Amino acid sequence: MEPITTEEFGLGDARMREFARLPWRLYKGDPNWTPPLDADLLGSRLLGTTGLLTAKHSYHEHADVTHFLARRSGRAVGRISASINHRFNEHYGIGAHLGFFGFFEVEEDYEAAAALLDAARDWIAARGMSCMRGPGEYSNATYERQAVLVDGFDTPPTVECTHNPPYYGEFLERWGLAKVKDYHAYMIDLAEVPEERLARVADAIRRRNRIETRTVRMDVFQAEVRRIIAIYNQAWANNWGFLPITEGEADSLADTLKPILDPGLVRFASVGGEDVAVLGAFPDPNWALRPRWGLLGDSDAVRVARLMAVRRHIPRVRLMFFGIVPGQRMAGIDALLFEETYRYALEHGYRTVEASMLLEDNDLVLRAAAFMGGKQYKTWRIYQREL
């Protein structure tokens, strides 16, 4: 075979579209793969999005990034990014010298995978970093699309979760990366939720505590996003991989999810008039956005039109975030919000809820998912290597 060559390029390069679109060829015909919209990566004036792979995206205010394509005989066979997220390293302080690799996609060709990983490693090491972690998109903050799937390849991912062939994990470990953390997904069939037990617990919480709950208000949505950020940055502060989310990053995520948001699935809890918890579940847009590989094609316009046509009839929900601020975690707020959301979902035709991505050592959350009748069905992995 012809040798592998790698090409490096930055934001704004003409090869960025090839970088973004390469997975469409690699996953051709895979019934479980669901990519983000091109607009989420490359931006779109029509949809009003600022693409992550463009210099205007807020991520690049605090990070240095580069990109590589691997070619064999001129044909692109893989891609990877390398980045230094300065805000991440500053948050973790002295001794944090992490570089990240991401956007990792490759044909079943270990030589190509190794060439890409070598290129990312060399770029990261040349900038004084002592450790390489990934994969992700650009990095591995808790709110980013990240990790490589290592179990559960036979079902499609929900929104903001990844899907890949089984050999990705094998290639990464063969190259010398080792597991640093796993995330799990639990699937909850609403028909199998222990309704009576959940209701008893929730009723006891209502009688014992002065907890007020409400759904998100769409008429002041921007302010509600700010409230979610405030709770998130307190509730997740001690989680592995946590990085405080900025307003710009929150706005980007909110812009992505707002078109399919069902207000009844996003709920706040407050004590004494102060917000102390938030639960965010979303009808899964991947239900409609999964490629059909048909005659109409799978352009952004076709996929978005398909989503808009069925967005109020999506049966699957992803429980994307749930947090309680310190000092309120033993008050039973979790059971109360779960019970209210469960009843709403059941009454409005939802059938399943995926709780993800749950840290493997977050026993409190894993037990709560199991209490709701959830069954673990997917696992994603983050890898790391000292340089």
Contacts in CASP RR format, 6 or more apart in sequence:
PFRMAT RR
TARGET T0000
AUTHOR 0000-0000-0000
METHOD contacts of the structure
MODEL  1
MEPITTEEFGLGDARMREFARLPWRLYKGDPNWTPPLDADLLGSRLLGTT
GLLTAKHSYHEHADVTHFLARRSGRAVGRISASINHRFNEHYGIGAHLGF
FGFFEVEEDYEAAAALLDAARDWIAARGMSCMRGPGEYSNATYERQAVLV
DGFDTPPTVECTHNPPYYGEFLERWGLAKVKDYHAYMIDLAEVPEERLAR
VADAIRRRNRIETRTVRMDVFQAEVRRIIAIYNQAWANNWGFLPITEGEA
DSLADTLKPILDPGLVRFASVGGEDVAVLGAFPDPNWALRPRWGLLGDSD
AVRVARLMAVRRHIPRVRLMFFGIVPGQRMAGIDALLFEETYRYALEHGY
RTVEASMLLEDNDLVLRAAAFMGGKQYKTWRIYQREL
1 72 0 8 1.000
2 72 0 8 1.000
2 73 0 8 1.000
3 72 0 8 1.000
4 70 0 8 1.000
4 71 0 8 1.000
4 72 0 8 1.000
4 77 0 8 1.000
4 111 0 8 1.000
4 112 0 8 1.000
4 115 0 8 1.000
5 70 0 8 1.000
5 71 0 8 1.000
5 72 0 8 1.000
5 74 0 8 1.000
6 68 0 8 1.000
6 69 0 8 1.000
6 70 0 8 1.000
6 71 0 8 1.000
6 115 0 8 1.000
6 116 0 8 1.000
6 119 0 8 1.000
7 15 0 8 1.000
7 68 0 8 1.000
7 69 0 8 1.000
7 71 0 8 1.000
8 66 0 8 1.000
8 67 0 8 1.000
8 68 0 8 1.000
8 119 0 8 1.000
8 123 0 8 1.000
9 15 0 8 1.000
9 16 0 8 1.000
9 66 0 8 1.000
9 67 0 8 1.000
9 68 0 8 1.000
9 69 0 8 1.000
10 16 0 8 1.000
10 65 0 8 1.000
10 66 0 8 1.000
10 67 0 8 1.000
11 53 0 8 1.000
11 54 0 8 1.000
11 55 0 8 1.000
11 60 0 8 1.000
11 65 0 8 1.000
12 54 0 8 1.000
12 55 0 8 1.000
13 67 0 8 1.000
15 67 0 8 1.000
15 69 0 8 1.000
16 42 0 8 1.000
16 53 0 8 1.000
16 67 0 8 1.000
17 42 0 8 1.000
18 69 0 8 1.000
18 76 0 8 1.000
19 53 0 8 1.000
19 67 0 8 1.000
19 69 0 8 1.000
19 79 0 8 1.000
19 103 0 8 1.000
20 38 0 8 1.000
20 41 0 8 1.000
20 42 0 8 1.000
20 53 0 8 1.000
21 38 0 8 1.000
22 69 0 8 1.000
22 76 0 8 1.000
22 78 0 8 1.000
22 79 0 8 1.000
22 105 0 8 1.000
23 33 0 8 1.000
23 35 0 8 1.000
23 105 0 8 1.000
24 35 0 8 1.000
24 291 0 8 1.000
24 298 0 8 1.000
26 78 0 8 1.000
26 105 0 8 1.000
26 106 0 8 1.000
26 107 0 8 1.000
27 33 0 8 1.000
27 35 0 8 1.000
28 293 0 8 1.000
29 291 0 8 1.000
29 293 0 8 1.000
30 163 0 8 1.000
31 156 0 8 1.000
31 290 0 8 1.000
32 153 0 8 1.000
32 154 0 8 1.000
32 155 0 8 1.000
32 156 0 8 1.000
32 157 0 8 1.000
32 163 0 8 1.000
33 156 0 8 1.000
33 163 0 8 1.000
33 290 0 8 1.000
33 291 0 8 1.000
34 156 0 8 1.000
34 157 0 8 1.000
34 163 0 8 1.000
34 286 0 8 1.000
34 289 0 8 1.000
34 290 0 8 1.000
34 291 0 8 1.000
35 291 0 8 1.000
36 145 0 8 1.000
37 44 0 8 1.000
37 47 0 8 1.000
37 49 0 8 1.000
37 289 0 8 1.000
37 300 0 8 1.000
37 303 0 8 1.000
37 304 0 8 1.000
38 44 0 8 1.000
38 300 0 8 1.000
39 46 0 8 1.000
39 47 0 8 1.000
39 48 0 8 1.000
39 49 0 8 1.000
39 51 0 8 1.000
39 300 0 8 1.000
40 49 0 8 1.000
40 51 0 8 1.000
40 52 0 8 1.000
40 256 0 8 1.000
41 51 0 8 1.000
41 52 0 8 1.000
41 53 0 8 1.000
42 51 0 8 1.000
42 53 0 8 1.000
42 54 0 8 1.000
43 49 0 8 1.000
43 50 0 8 1.000
43 51 0 8 1.000
43 54 0 8 1.000
44 51 0 8 1.000
44 300 0 8 1.000
47 300 0 8 1.000
47 304 0 8 1.000
48 255 0 8 1.000
49 252 0 8 1.000
49 255 0 8 1.000
49 256 0 8 1.000
50 56 0 8 1.000
50 57 0 8 1.000
50 58 0 8 1.000
50 252 0 8 1.000
51 57 0 8 1.000
52 59 0 8 1.000
52 137 0 8 1.000
52 138 0 8 1.000
52 252 0 8 1.000
57 252 0 8 1.000
58 246 0 8 1.000
58 248 0 8 1.000
58 249 0 8 1.000
58 251 0 8 1.000
58 252 0 8 1.000
59 138 0 8 1.000
59 249 0 8 1.000
62 85 0 8 1.000
62 86 0 8 1.000
62 87 0 8 1.000
63 83 0 8 1.000
63 84 0 8 1.000
63 85 0 8 1.000
63 86 0 8 1.000
63 87 0 8 1.000
63 138 0 8 1.000
63 139 0 8 1.000
64 83 0 8 1.000
64 84 0 8 1.000
64 86 0 8 1.000
64 127 0 8 1.000
65 81 0 8 1.000
65 82 0 8 1.000
65 83 0 8 1.000
65 84 0 8 1.000
65 138 0 8 1.000
66 81 0 8 1.000
66 82 0 8 1.000
66 83 0 8 1.000
66 123 0 8 1.000
67 79 0 8 1.000
67 80 0 8 1.000
67 81 0 8 1.000
67 82 0 8 1.000
67 103 0 8 1.000
68 79 0 8 1.000
68 80 0 8 1.000
68 81 0 8 1.000
68 82 0 8 1.000
68 116 0 8 1.000
68 119 0 8 1.000
68 120 0 8 1.000
69 76 0 8 1.000
69 78 0 8 1.000
69 79 0 8 1.000
70 76 0 8 1.000
70 77 0 8 1.000
70 78 0 8 1.000
70 79 0 8 1.000
70 80 0 8 1.000
70 106 0 8 1.000
70 112 0 8 1.000
70 115 0 8 1.000
70 116 0 8 1.000
71 77 0 8 1.000
72 109 0 8 1.000
72 112 0 8 1.000
77 106 0 8 1.000
77 107 0 8 1.000
77 109 0 8 1.000
77 112 0 8 1.000
78 105 0 8 1.000
78 106 0 8 1.000
78 107 0 8 1.000
78 112 0 8 1.000
78 113 0 8 1.000
78 116 0 8 1.000
79 103 0 8 1.000
79 104 0 8 1.000
79 105 0 8 1.000
79 106 0 8 1.000
79 116 0 8 1.000
80 101 0 8 1.000
80 102 0 8 1.000
80 103 0 8 1.000
80 104 0 8 1.000
80 116 0 8 1.000
80 117 0 8 1.000
80 119 0 8 1.000
80 120 0 8 1.000
81 101 0 8 1.000
81 102 0 8 1.000
81 103 0 8 1.000
81 120 0 8 1.000
81 137 0 8 1.000
81 138 0 8 1.000
82 99 0 8 1.000
82 100 0 8 1.000
82 101 0 8 1.000
82 102 0 8 1.000
82 119 0 8 1.000
82 120 0 8 1.000
82 123 0 8 1.000
82 124 0 8 1.000
83 99 0 8 1.000
83 100 0 8 1.000
83 101 0 8 1.000
83 102 0 8 1.000
83 138 0 8 1.000
83 139 0 8 1.000
84 99 0 8 1.000
84 100 0 8 1.000
84 124 0 8 1.000
84 127 0 8 1.000
84 129 0 8 1.000
85 98 0 8 1.000
85 99 0 8 1.000
85 100 0 8 1.000
85 138 0 8 1.000
85 139 0 8 1.000
85 141 0 8 1.000
85 243 0 8 1.000
87 243 0 8 1.000
88 96 0 8 1.000
88 98 0 8 1.000
88 139 0 8 1.000
88 141 0 8 1.000
88 243 0 8 1.000
89 96 0 8 1.000
89 97 0 8 1.000
89 98 0 8 1.000
90 96 0 8 1.000
91 243 0 8 1.000
91 244 0 8 1.000
92 98 0 8 1.000
97 128 0 8 1.000
97 129 0 8 1.000
97 130 0 8 1.000
97 131 0 8 1.000
98 129 0 8 1.000
98 131 0 8 1.000
98 132 0 8 1.000
98 133 0 8 1.000
99 124 0 8 1.000
99 127 0 8 1.000
99 129 0 8 1.000
99 131 0 8 1.000
99 132 0 8 1.000
99 133 0 8 1.000
99 139 0 8 1.000
100 124 0 8 1.000
100 132 0 8 1.000
100 133 0 8 1.000
100 134 0 8 1.000
100 136 0 8 1.000
100 138 0 8 1.000
100 139 0 8 1.000
100 140 0 8 1.000
101 117 0 8 1.000
101 120 0 8 1.000
101 121 0 8 1.000
101 124 0 8 1.000
101 132 0 8 1.000
101 133 0 8 1.000
101 134 0 8 1.000
101 135 0 8 1.000
101 136 0 8 1.000
102 120 0 8 1.000
102 134 0 8 1.000
102 135 0 8 1.000
102 136 0 8 1.000
102 137 0 8 1.000
102 138 0 8 1.000
102 139 0 8 1.000
103 135 0 8 1.000
103 136 0 8 1.000
103 137 0 8 1.000
103 138 0 8 1.000
104 116 0 8 1.000
104 134 0 8 1.000
104 135 0 8 1.000
104 136 0 8 1.000
104 148 0 8 1.000
104 168 0 8 1.000
104 172 0 8 1.000
105 164 0 8 1.000
106 112 0 8 1.000
106 113 0 8 1.000
106 116 0 8 1.000
106 168 0 8 1.000
106 171 0 8 1.000
108 165 0 8 1.000
108 167 0 8 1.000
110 171 0 8 1.000
110 174 0 8 1.000
113 171 0 8 1.000
113 172 0 8 1.000
113 175 0 8 1.000
114 171 0 8 1.000
114 175 0 8 1.000
117 172 0 8 1.000
117 175 0 8 1.000
117 177 0 8 1.000
120 132 0 8 1.000
121 132 0 8 1.000
121 385 0 8 1.000
121 387 0 8 1.000
124 132 0 8 1.000
124 387 0 8 1.000
125 387 0 8 1.000
129 387 0 8 1.000
130 386 0 8 1.000
130 387 0 8 1.000
131 384 0 8 1.000
131 385 0 8 1.000
131 386 0 8 1.000
131 387 0 8 1.000
132 177 0 8 1.000
132 384 0 8 1.000
132 385 0 8 1.000
132 387 0 8 1.000
133 139 0 8 1.000
133 140 0 8 1.000
133 180 0 8 1.000
133 382 0 8 1.000
133 383 0 8 1.000
133 384 0 8 1.000
134 140 0 8 1.000
134 146 0 8 1.000
134 147 0 8 1.000
134 177 0 8 1.000
134 382 0 8 1.000
134 383 0 8 1.000
134 384 0 8 1.000
135 146 0 8 1.000
135 147 0 8 1.000
135 148 0 8 1.000
135 172 0 8 1.000
135 382 0 8 1.000
135 383 0 8 1.000
136 144 0 8 1.000
136 145 0 8 1.000
136 146 0 8 1.000
136 147 0 8 1.000
136 162 0 8 1.000
137 144 0 8 1.000
137 145 0 8 1.000
137 146 0 8 1.000
138 144 0 8 1.000
139 146 0 8 1.000
140 146 0 8 1.000
140 147 0 8 1.000
140 241 0 8 1.000
140 382 0 8 1.000
141 241 0 8 1.000
141 242 0 8 1.000
141 243 0 8 1.000
141 245 0 8 1.000
142 236 0 8 1.000
142 239 0 8 1.000
142 241 0 8 1.000
142 242 0 8 1.000
142 243 0 8 1.000
143 232 0 8 1.000
143 243 0 8 1.000
143 245 0 8 1.000
143 249 0 8 1.000
143 253 0 8 1.000
145 160 0 8 1.000
145 161 0 8 1.000
145 162 0 8 1.000
146 162 0 8 1.000
146 380 0 8 1.000
146 382 0 8 1.000
147 162 0 8 1.000
147 183 0 8 1.000
147 357 0 8 1.000
147 380 0 8 1.000
147 381 0 8 1.000
147 382 0 8 1.000
148 162 0 8 1.000
148 164 0 8 1.000
148 168 0 8 1.000
148 169 0 8 1.000
148 172 0 8 1.000
148 380 0 8 1.000
148 381 0 8 1.000
148 383 0 8 1.000
149 157 0 8 1.000
149 162 0 8 1.000
149 163 0 8 1.000
149 164 0 8 1.000
149 168 0 8 1.000
149 378 0 8 1.000
149 379 0 8 1.000
149 380 0 8 1.000
150 166 0 8 1.000
150 169 0 8 1.000
150 182 0 8 1.000
150 379 0 8 1.000
150 380 0 8 1.000
150 381 0 8 1.000
151 378 0 8 1.000
151 379 0 8 1.000
152 377 0 8 1.000
152 378 0 8 1.000
152 379 0 8 1.000
153 163 0 8 1.000
153 165 0 8 1.000
153 166 0 8 1.000
155 377 0 8 1.000
155 378 0 8 1.000
156 163 0 8 1.000
156 286 0 8 1.000
156 290 0 8 1.000
157 163 0 8 1.000
157 286 0 8 1.000
157 378 0 8 1.000
158 185 0 8 1.000
158 284 0 8 1.000
158 286 0 8 1.000
158 316 0 8 1.000
158 318 0 8 1.000
158 354 0 8 1.000
158 356 0 8 1.000
159 257 0 8 1.000
159 282 0 8 1.000
159 284 0 8 1.000
159 285 0 8 1.000
159 286 0 8 1.000
159 318 0 8 1.000
159 320 0 8 1.000
160 318 0 8 1.000
160 320 0 8 1.000
161 185 0 8 1.000
161 318 0 8 1.000
161 356 0 8 1.000
161 357 0 8 1.000
161 378 0 8 1.000
161 380 0 8 1.000
162 380 0 8 1.000
169 381 0 8 1.000
169 383 0 8 1.000
172 383 0 8 1.000
173 383 0 8 1.000
175 385 0 8 1.000
176 385 0 8 1.000
177 383 0 8 1.000
177 384 0 8 1.000
177 385 0 8 1.000
178 383 0 8 1.000
178 384 0 8 1.000
178 385 0 8 1.000
179 381 0 8 1.000
179 382 0 8 1.000
179 383 0 8 1.000
179 384 0 8 1.000
180 382 0 8 1.000
180 383 0 8 1.000
180 384 0 8 1.000
181 240 0 8 1.000
181 241 0 8 1.000
181 359 0 8 1.000
181 360 0 8 1.000
181 381 0 8 1.000
181 382 0 8 1.000
182 359 0 8 1.000
182 360 0 8 1.000
182 379 0 8 1.000
182 380 0 8 1.000
182 381 0 8 1.000
182 382 0 8 1.000
183 356 0 8 1.000
183 357 0 8 1.000
183 358 0 8 1.000
183 359 0 8 1.000
183 360 0 8 1.000
183 379 0 8 1.000
183 380 0 8 1.000
183 381 0 8 1.000
183 382 0 8 1.000
184 356 0 8 1.000
184 357 0 8 1.000
184 358 0 8 1.000
184 360 0 8 1.000
184 366 0 8 1.000
184 376 0 8 1.000
184 378 0 8 1.000
184 379 0 8 1.000
184 380 0 8 1.000
185 354 0 8 1.000
185 355 0 8 1.000
185 356 0 8 1.000
185 357 0 8 1.000
185 358 0 8 1.000
185 376 0 8 1.000
185 377 0 8 1.000
185 378 0 8 1.000
185 379 0 8 1.000
185 380 0 8 1.000
186 354 0 8 1.000
186 355 0 8 1.000
186 356 0 8 1.000
186 358 0 8 1.000
186 366 0 8 1.000
186 369 0 8 1.000
186 370 0 8 1.000
186 374 0 8 1.000
186 375 0 8 1.000
186 376 0 8 1.000
186 377 0 8 1.000
187 352 0 8 1.000
187 353 0 8 1.000
187 354 0 8 1.000
187 374 0 8 1.000
187 375 0 8 1.000
187 377 0 8 1.000
188 352 0 8 1.000
188 353 0 8 1.000
188 354 0 8 1.000
188 355 0 8 1.000
188 369 0 8 1.000
188 372 0 8 1.000
188 373 0 8 1.000
188 374 0 8 1.000
188 375 0 8 1.000
189 351 0 8 1.000
189 352 0 8 1.000
189 373 0 8 1.000
189 374 0 8 1.000
190 342 0 8 1.000
190 345 0 8 1.000
190 346 0 8 1.000
190 350 0 8 1.000
190 351 0 8 1.000
190 352 0 8 1.000
190 353 0 8 1.000
191 351 0 8 1.000
192 373 0 8 1.000
193 342 0 8 1.000
193 372 0 8 1.000
193 373 0 8 1.000
194 371 0 8 1.000
194 372 0 8 1.000
194 373 0 8 1.000
195 342 0 8 1.000
198 335 0 8 1.000
198 338 0 8 1.000
198 339 0 8 1.000
198 342 0 8 1.000
198 371 0 8 1.000
198 372 0 8 1.000
199 339 0 8 1.000
201 332 0 8 1.000
201 335 0 8 1.000
201 339 0 8 1.000
202 335 0 8 1.000
202 336 0 8 1.000
202 338 0 8 1.000
202 339 0 8 1.000
202 340 0 8 1.000
205 211 0 8 1.000
205 331 0 8 1.000
205 332 0 8 1.000
205 333 0 8 1.000
205 335 0 8 1.000
205 336 0 8 1.000
206 336 0 8 1.000
209 271 0 8 1.000
209 331 0 8 1.000
209 332 0 8 1.000
210 271 0 8 1.000
210 272 0 8 1.000
211 269 0 8 1.000
211 270 0 8 1.000
211 271 0 8 1.000
211 331 0 8 1.000
211 333 0 8 1.000
211 336 0 8 1.000
212 269 0 8 1.000
212 270 0 8 1.000
212 271 0 8 1.000
212 272 0 8 1.000
212 273 0 8 1.000
213 267 0 8 1.000
213 268 0 8 1.000
213 269 0 8 1.000
213 270 0 8 1.000
213 336 0 8 1.000
213 337 0 8 1.000
213 340 0 8 1.000
214 267 0 8 1.000
214 268 0 8 1.000
214 270 0 8 1.000
215 263 0 8 1.000
215 264 0 8 1.000
215 266 0 8 1.000
215 267 0 8 1.000
215 268 0 8 1.000
216 224 0 8 1.000
216 261 0 8 1.000
216 263 0 8 1.000
216 264 0 8 1.000
216 266 0 8 1.000
216 267 0 8 1.000
216 268 0 8 1.000
217 224 0 8 1.000
217 263 0 8 1.000
218 261 0 8 1.000
218 263 0 8 1.000
221 254 0 8 1.000
221 258 0 8 1.000
225 250 0 8 1.000
225 251 0 8 1.000
225 254 0 8 1.000
226 247 0 8 1.000
226 250 0 8 1.000
227 268 0 8 1.000
227 275 0 8 1.000
227 278 0 8 1.000
228 250 0 8 1.000
228 278 0 8 1.000
228 321 0 8 1.000
229 245 0 8 1.000
229 247 0 8 1.000
229 250 0 8 1.000
230 275 0 8 1.000
231 268 0 8 1.000
231 275 0 8 1.000
231 276 0 8 1.000
231 277 0 8 1.000
231 278 0 8 1.000
231 323 0 8 1.000
231 325 0 8 1.000
232 245 0 8 1.000
232 278 0 8 1.000
232 321 0 8 1.000
232 323 0 8 1.000
233 244 0 8 1.000
233 245 0 8 1.000
234 325 0 8 1.000
234 326 0 8 1.000
235 277 0 8 1.000
235 323 0 8 1.000
235 324 0 8 1.000
235 325 0 8 1.000
235 326 0 8 1.000
236 242 0 8 1.000
236 323 0 8 1.000
237 244 0 8 1.000
239 359 0 8 1.000
239 362 0 8 1.000
240 359 0 8 1.000
240 361 0 8 1.000
257 282 0 8 1.000
259 285 0 8 1.000
259 307 0 8 1.000
259 308 0 8 1.000
259 311 0 8 1.000
260 282 0 8 1.000
260 283 0 8 1.000
260 285 0 8 1.000
260 307 0 8 1.000
260 311 0 8 1.000
260 314 0 8 1.000
261 282 0 8 1.000
261 283 0 8 1.000
262 282 0 8 1.000
262 283 0 8 1.000
262 348 0 8 1.000
264 341 0 8 1.000
264 344 0 8 1.000
265 280 0 8 1.000
265 281 0 8 1.000
265 282 0 8 1.000
265 283 0 8 1.000
265 317 0 8 1.000
265 341 0 8 1.000
265 344 0 8 1.000
265 345 0 8 1.000
266 278 0 8 1.000
266 279 0 8 1.000
266 280 0 8 1.000
266 281 0 8 1.000
266 282 0 8 1.000
267 278 0 8 1.000
267 279 0 8 1.000
267 280 0 8 1.000
267 337 0 8 1.000
267 340 0 8 1.000
267 341 0 8 1.000
268 275 0 8 1.000
268 277 0 8 1.000
268 278 0 8 1.000
269 275 0 8 1.000
269 276 0 8 1.000
269 277 0 8 1.000
269 278 0 8 1.000
269 324 0 8 1.000
269 333 0 8 1.000
269 336 0 8 1.000
269 337 0 8 1.000
270 276 0 8 1.000
271 328 0 8 1.000
271 331 0 8 1.000
276 324 0 8 1.000
276 325 0 8 1.000
276 328 0 8 1.000
276 333 0 8 1.000
277 322 0 8 1.000
277 323 0 8 1.000
277 324 0 8 1.000
277 325 0 8 1.000
277 328 0 8 1.000
277 333 0 8 1.000
277 334 0 8 1.000
277 337 0 8 1.000
278 321 0 8 1.000
278 322 0 8 1.000
278 323 0 8 1.000
279 319 0 8 1.000
279 321 0 8 1.000
279 322 0 8 1.000
279 323 0 8 1.000
279 337 0 8 1.000
279 338 0 8 1.000
279 341 0 8 1.000
280 319 0 8 1.000
280 320 0 8 1.000
280 321 0 8 1.000
280 322 0 8 1.000
281 317 0 8 1.000
281 318 0 8 1.000
281 319 0 8 1.000
281 320 0 8 1.000
281 341 0 8 1.000
281 345 0 8 1.000
281 353 0 8 1.000
282 317 0 8 1.000
282 318 0 8 1.000
282 320 0 8 1.000
283 311 0 8 1.000
283 312 0 8 1.000
283 314 0 8 1.000
283 316 0 8 1.000
283 317 0 8 1.000
283 350 0 8 1.000
284 314 0 8 1.000
284 316 0 8 1.000
284 317 0 8 1.000
284 318 0 8 1.000
284 354 0 8 1.000
285 307 0 8 1.000
285 311 0 8 1.000
285 314 0 8 1.000
287 310 0 8 1.000
287 314 0 8 1.000
287 315 0 8 1.000
287 316 0 8 1.000
288 303 0 8 1.000
288 306 0 8 1.000
288 307 0 8 1.000
288 309 0 8 1.000
288 310 0 8 1.000
288 311 0 8 1.000
288 314 0 8 1.000
289 303 0 8 1.000
289 306 0 8 1.000
289 307 0 8 1.000
291 298 0 8 1.000
291 303 0 8 1.000
292 298 0 8 1.000
296 302 0 8 1.000
314 350 0 8 1.000
315 349 0 8 1.000
315 350 0 8 1.000
315 351 0 8 1.000
315 352 0 8 1.000
316 350 0 8 1.000
316 351 0 8 1.000
316 352 0 8 1.000
316 353 0 8 1.000
316 354 0 8 1.000
317 345 0 8 1.000
317 350 0 8 1.000
317 352 0 8 1.000
317 353 0 8 1.000
317 354 0 8 1.000
318 353 0 8 1.000
318 354 0 8 1.000
318 356 0 8 1.000
319 353 0 8 1.000
319 354 0 8 1.000
319 355 0 8 1.000
319 356 0 8 1.000
320 356 0 8 1.000
322 334 0 8 1.000
322 337 0 8 1.000
322 365 0 8 1.000
324 333 0 8 1.000
324 334 0 8 1.000
329 364 0 8 1.000
334 368 0 8 1.000
338 368 0 8 1.000
338 372 0 8 1.000
342 372 0 8 1.000
345 353 0 8 1.000
353 372 0 8 1.000
355 365 0 8 1.000
355 369 0 8 1.000
355 372 0 8 1.000
355 374 0 8 1.000
356 378 0 8 1.000
357 380 0 8 1.000
358 365 0 8 1.000
358 366 0 8 1.000
358 369 0 8 1.000
359 365 0 8 1.000
360 366 0 8 1.000
END
